[in-house]
Amino acid sequence: MYSPRAVRLTPVQVRARIVRLDLAETFVISREASDHAEVVHVALSHEGVVGYGEAAPVERYGESAASALRFLEEHGSLLGDDPFALEEIGSRLAEIPGEHAAKAALDAALHDLQGKLLGVPVWKLLGLPRAGPPTSWTIWLGDPDDMARRAERSAPRFRRLKLKLGGGDGLDVERVRAVRGVTDRPLQVDVNEWWSLEEALAALPQLAALGVEYCEQPLRAGDEGGRVLKERSPIPIYVDEDCHVLADMARCAEIAHGVNLKLAKSGGIREAIRMAHAARALGLGVMVGCMLESGLGIAAGCCVAPLCDHADLDGNLLLADDPCPGVALVDGVQVPAASPGLGVSVPHV
Ligand SMILES: [Mg+2]
């Protein structure tokens, strides 16, 4: 039986390594194309039990797998000797700027460790149900016909489709029209910061007419036009690149109707839950998103999903082969395992 008294005697041990994830197909968005992603897997050992977490570093914010690995190797000792002391550990980690993906890996691994020490799944530890909104499936950026073909293929498996826009070729509305022509599934779009205010004001009424549910990050993060767009957009605006941590929420409420929470930006489950509650207090919609991640990263994201209106947790499903099985796609919903911790099997770290 787990004894909290013993916890104070043994420091939490940290191991980490870079893992390459190969994608089933090349993934294209407005600013980049990739056929693989590098993440970092971290293993925390304590009292003979091992907890795992994943860092999915975001290049857009100056992070890489190498910088995340360096952070984990240099600052692992900040975890101390009590894996349940999340508030204190979080305060120590917050003193070092940046590297939110690495911090998220530690936070996920601590939750996994806690669950395993107590014999309960993380969602139960958090007092949340083993459920969430259906995940969207990402239709990455391509020609309108190509996007329509891919949408048609994936629509039977997924209950929501998220279209990547921002082609910079004047065809973004055509992309949505082409997809709308082949499926009745709810559609969401993500522009990844690629429109000007003028382009957004011209496109959004047409997207509204095509039944698009909401538009994610149409403008560049920090764009002064955000307030005007929130006032004039006929469909909800969700921000992603504008929304990182709890301290961003008040500004997000001025420029958007909703926020996209990602553990790789927030620094983990704990901060994302704070953000979800702050969003509700500010009258905002909430979604949980992901990066290109294995099932280990997605399992942590699933724990926040019950607090959200929308989920975009398809990262592991875009891989050629998920090295960390555990999460199951059930009727379009990414459902975490019922076993203790995050319930994910992780190859040797
Ligand atoms: Mg996004």
Boltz pocket constraint, residues with backbone or C-beta under 6 A from the ligand:
constraints:
  - pocket:
      binder: B
      contacts: [[A, 190], [A, 192], [A, 216], [A, 217], [A, 240], [A, 241], [A, 260], [A, 289]]
      max_distance: 6.0
